[in-house]
Amino acid sequence: MRYQALADFAVNYPHPLRLTKGEQVKVAQRDRMWPEWIWTTNANGLSGWVHESQLTIEGSAAHASEASNAQEISLRKGDIIESLRELGGWHWCRKADGQEGWTPGYNLRALDPEPDQSPAPKT
């Protein structure tokens, strides 16, 4: 699905956390605005937000249930992007130049119409 950026968005974390499937991490607090996102720290001390669906949590520890990447993507107002995945209000998207990363859904306006979910009228 294609979207247009409603405003500029700058990357907040220049050194994103990347996890491999099965990697052990420590978990801390959930984000107040985005409660499905959990602050995690890997064995090298690098921290970042990871969606709860990408973790198997066991107390204050967890392991990655899938590979994940906390890379955000900078956008300029009017940029057109393709959303490849949505988790907890954030979209993993791709710009025309091939850059990929997360951006918040509140900053996006859908360009493609949603598929019609209603059944066709009977004649």
BAKOL-704590 format. One record per residue (C-alpha): residue in three letters; x, y, z. Coordinates in steps of 0.05 Angstrom, whole numbers, plus 5000, padded with zeros to 4 digits. Layout:
residues N
AlaXYZ
...
//
This chain:
residues 123
Met500050005000
Arg502650694983
Tyr502551285031
Gln504652015030
Ala508352335089
Leu504252885122
Ala510253215155
Asp517853145161
Phe520152565205
Ala527352515230
Val530851885254
Asn531051885331
Tyr536051315340
Pro542051345291
His544750665314
Pro538750195308
Leu538149535344
Arg538148935297
Leu536548245323
Thr537347555293
Lys532247025306
Gly533646695373
Glu538147255399
Gln537647375474
Val535848075499
Lys534048425563
Val527248765564
Ala525449405601
Gln519449865597
Arg513949895545
Asp513150545508
Arg507550975539
Met504851215472
Trp505950555435
Pro505050005488
Glu506349435440
Trp513549675433
Ile518649455486
Trp525449755500
Thr530549195493
Thr538149135500
Asn542548615467
Ala548848285493
Asn553148845462
Gly549349385501
Leu545649655440
Ser538449845456
Gly532249975415
Trp524749885409
Val522249195388
His514949005376
Glu512348505426
Ser510348025370
Gln517747965352
Leu519647725422
Thr518547135467
Ile518747445536
Glu520847075599
Gly520947565658
Ser526248105646
Ala529447705590
Ala527047505521
His529347225456
Ala527647455386
Ser522247025356
Glu524147305288
Ala529547755259
Ser528048485271
Asn530949165254
Ala529349805292
Gln531850255235
Glu527450865227
Ile526951245161
Ser527351995152
Leu521652285111
Arg520252965082
Lys513153235077
Gly510252975012
Asp514852365005
Ile511251764975
Ile512951095008
Glu510650375004
Ser508550055069
Leu511049345073
Arg508749185143
Glu504949515200
Leu506049355273
Gly503149735332
Gly501850375295
Trp508550395258
His509850225186
Trp516049885157
Cys516550245092
Arg520750335030
Lys522350984994
Ala523251034919
Asp530851034928
Gly530450354964
Gln531550605035
Glu527450225086
Gly525450345158
Trp520050485209
Thr515651105210
Pro509551265253
Gly502851155220
Tyr499951815245
Asn504652155196
Leu501951785135
Arg496051885088
Ala493851285047
Leu494151394972
Asp491450714950
Pro484150574964
Glu482750035015
Pro479949404982
Asp472449364986
Gln470748865040
Ser463248875029
Pro459948304991
Ala457548454920
Pro450148614917
Lys445748034895
Thr441648134833
//
